[in-house]
């Protein structure tokens, strides 16, 4: 996700992203959010829901933090520390929602079927074509 979107999250929810930009030897949040811009809305809504839950649970408020947020196997994957069962359920819901949202643009129209192997993106037809063109150009350049 582009840096300016990540910074919106870090500034709005600093305790959740307390390891953002940290030493890569100690935290996976050194990489920030390693997924496309299209899932920004999912993560932002998740953060708001977690904040609301933390307002009712002082232990969760003090201990919750994201440890890694990335795309893996075509889905948003969110690893965290602290929190409670409700927060874990909210995270699971966000991960499941990502299966129906283009990771690049956020479209919720019919998505391109996922490949059975290799890198598994979640893309709308337009973003799939854009990536295919980019991959083809890189392949052609590598052969030249």
C-alpha positions, -999 to +999 in steps of 0.1 A: +000+000+000+013+034-008+030+053+020+005+081+022-024+057+029-003+039+055+005+071+072-032+079+075-036+047+095-005+052+116-015+087+125-051+078+133-043+046+152-007+051+166-009+024+193-021-002+168+008+006+145+034+013+172+060-010+154+055+006+120+088+014+104+107-003+132+139-024+128+132-052+103+152-076+125+126-071+152+093-065+135+075-073+103+058-039+105+091-025+093+077-033+059+044-015+067+013-028+050+024-051+023-007-052+001-024-032-026-041+001-022-075-015-028-076-030+006-071+003+024-108+006+031-110-028+047-080-021+070-094+014+079-128+000+088-111-028+108-091-002+127-122+017+136-140-014+148-110-024+169-108+011+184-145+008+194-138-026+210-107-013+228-129+015+242-148-012+261-118-033+271-089-016+288-066-046+286-071-048+248-066-011+245-032-013+262-019-045+246-033-047+210-009-041+181-005-052+145+026-074+139+022-078+102-004-069+075+001-084+040-013-102+010-009-139+011-025-165-011-049-139-025-062-127+009-054-100+034-035-116+062-033-097+095-011-109+124-015-092+157-006-094+194-029-087+223-066-079+220-094-102+228-117-127+211-139-100+196-109-084+180-097-117+166-132-122+151-131-087+135-097-095+120-110-128+106-140-110+090-117-084+074-095-112+060-126-129+045-139-097+031-107-092+011-115-123-010-143-101-026-124-069-031-098-061-058-065-056-039-053-029-064-084-006-068-109-018-043-136-027-068-161-053-057-173-063-092-168-098-105-132-108-098-108-128-120-107-165-110-076-172-089-049-194-104-043-228-089-006-222-083+020-195-081+013-159-070-024-156-062-038-121-066-073-109-060-080-086-089-109-072-109-107-077-147-093-042-154-065-045-128-058-081-140-052-068-175-030-040-162-008-065-143-007-089-172+006-062-195+032-052-169+043-088-165+045-093-202+067-061-206+090-073-179+093-107-195+100-092-229+126-069-214+143-098-196+146-117-229+162-087-247 
